[in-house]
Amino acid sequence: HVQLVESGGGSVRAGGSLVLSCAAPNYLLRSSCLGWFRQAPGKEREGVAQIYGPGGITEYDDSVKGRFTISKDNDKNILLLQMNNLKPEDAAMYYCAGRNRTGWCNGDFSRSAFDYWGQGTQVTVS
């Protein structure tokens, strides 16, 4: 049973910053695509950032480029999402996700591409 556990959500003013963390199994961090998704009330869950491989190749949705940074620490077994210059439209439940196979992310932000999900952490921007 694969567990992904998010933390770090909270409430901030527009323009502020937050860092989300996701505790993940080491083998996923080292060899699988991992990502962050978000879901606002009444909206579809959407991928915002993903990362793969020893070099930490990253991909971002256009809505967060230049503001969000995804990274991982293989020694601490955590996936991170640094969120800067937050906007009210960034408010959502944020989920950590992972794939059950090795390989590149390949720009695929679809929900169906991911097999493992955390419970989510809430981000509120006022």
N, C-alpha and C positions, 0 to 999 in steps of 0.2 A: 504494500500500500504506500503510494508516494504522497508525501505531505508537503505542501507549500503553505507557508504561514507568513502573511503580510503584517506589517506594523508601520507606524509613523504617520498615519493620517491625522487630520485635525482641521481646525478652522483658521483661516488666515484672511487678511485683507488683500484686495486686488493689488498686484505688484509685489506681493510677498513671496516667500519661498518655503518649500517643504522637501523633506527627503523621505521617500518610502523605502522600506526594506522588505525583503522576502527571504526567509530561510528556506533553502532548497538542498536536495541531496547533491553531494559533490559530483557524482558521475553525470548528473544533468548539467551542472554548471560547466563541466569540462568539455562535454562532447555533444550537447544538444542545443537547439534553438530555445531560448527563453524570452519571454516577453511580458510587457505590461499592457493590460487592457483597461478600459473604463466604461462605465455604464451610468448614464444619467437617467432620472425617472422618465419613463415613457419613450426612451430611446433604445436603439440597438447597442449591444456591446461592441465597442470598437477598439482595434489595436492602435496603440500610440507609439510603442518603441519595442525593439527586439534586438537580441545580441546573440552572437554565436562564436564559438571557437577560442583557441588559446590566445589569438590576437584580439579577441573581443570586437569582431566586426559588428557594427551597429547600423540599424535602419530606423527611420522615424516617419511617422505620419506628418504631412505638411503642416497640420494644425499646431504641432509642438516643436517643429524644427527651430533650433536656435534658442529655445527656452528650456527644454528638457534634455537630460543626459542620462542614458542608461549605462550601467557598469556592473561589474561583478567582482567579487573577491573569492577566489577559489579556496583560499586558505581558511577563510571564515565561513565559507558556505553560504554566502548571501548574494542576492541580486538587489541592486539599488536603482532608484529613480530619483535623480535630483531635479526638482521642478522649480524654476525661477520665473519671475515676472508672471505670476499666476493671474488668470483672468476669471471672471465669473463663469464663463463657459467651460472652464476646466473642472468645475465642481461635479463630482461624480463618485461612485464607488469604484475604487481601483483594484484590479485583480492581477496577481502574478500568475503566469501560465508557462507550461513547459511541454515539449514534445517527447514522445516515448521512443524516439529513434535518433540516431546520430545524423548530422547533416546540416547544411546551410539553411538559413531562414528563407533565402531566395525571394525576399520582398513580399512574402505571403503573410498578410495580416489577418487572414480569415480566421474566425473563431474555430472552424472545423479543423484547422491545421494543428490545433493544440489539444493535448490529451489530459493534461493535469492542470488543476485549478486550485487556487487558494480560496479562502472564504471572503476575502475583500477587506479593504480599509477605506473609510469614508474621508473624502476631501471636500471641504466647504470653503467657498471663496465669496467674500462679501464686498 
